[in-house]
Amino acid sequence: MGAVEFLASLSLSLSSRRYYGRVLKHYFSWAKRRGIIQENPLEGLCFRAPPSKPICPLTALEVSRLLAACHEPREAAAVLVLYDCGLRASEFLHLAWRDVDIEAFTLRVNGKGDRQRLVGISPKALGALLECPTLFAGVTIQSLERMMRRLGDRAGVAEVRPHRLRHTFAHNWLANGGDIGDLRVLLGHQGWGQTSQYASYFEAERAVLAHRRFSPAARLESNRPSSTSTTGPGAGVLL
């Protein structure tokens, strides 16, 4: 099996396949420079970034329904902390009590590349976390995903995933007037690319709402001449 066929056979998302393709392409380039292989089988191939997926945040009503459907403290803590802090699933599951500052209302998060950051946590979310003495020790990402799906089924909310709560946090931050620079830091993004996707979605949503206020066609209805208008041909003629 060739390198191209191998990449095509992987059961991965487009973004993951792009990542592995670029890694292999660099490896083959290195091997060619050192005379290990004669040709780079991936030379000339361009691994473009896949189109970004639309961001679909949960509504406040949907989050309330999820919380009402919780049957145990761990479920409520998972929803509230992910919704309130915007953590990745892996960051949330690796929280330990040494990372929780009860007095300062902060969490020390171990993000991608072992980069640490501080994020804030509200009293409500912190209170839910304190109801879980062992936090989420032993819980895998797959188990957390299943927990969210069960909650969604009970609450009648579709497509409930930990990362969707992260999207919801980011959207609400911008919708409530939060600074995009602060959002980038809180989400643990190194660059602006990922954070700007949230800003683009929010701006598009705001534009749609603005259209409802300033729609030219809607204004035609309100500015339509009345049947008793006295202007135009035949105005004032009695029939």
Sequence and secondary structure as in RCSB ss.txt:
>XXXX:A:sequence
MGAVEFLASLSLSLSSRRYYGRVLKHYFSWAKRRGIIQENPLEGLCFRAPPSKPICPLTALEVSRLLAACHEPRE
AAAVLVLYDCGLRASEFLHLAWRDVDIEAFTLRVNGKGDRQRLVGISPKALGALLECPTLFAGVTIQSLERMMRR
LGDRAGVAEVRPHRLRHTFAHNWLANGGDIGDLRVLLGHQGWGQTSQYASYFEAERAVLAHRRFSPAARLESNRP
SSTSTTGPGAGVLL
>XXXX:A:secstr
  HHHHHHH    HHHHHHHHHHHHHHHHHHHHTTS SS TTTT               HHHHHHHHHT  SHHH
HHHHHHHHHH   HHHHHT  GGGEETTTTEEEEE GGG EEEEE  HHHHHHHHT TTTTTT  HHHHHHHHHH
HHHHHT SS  HHHHHHHHHHHHHHTT  HHHHHHHHT SSSHHHHHHHHHHHHHHHHHHHHHH HHHHHHHT  
 TT   STTTT   
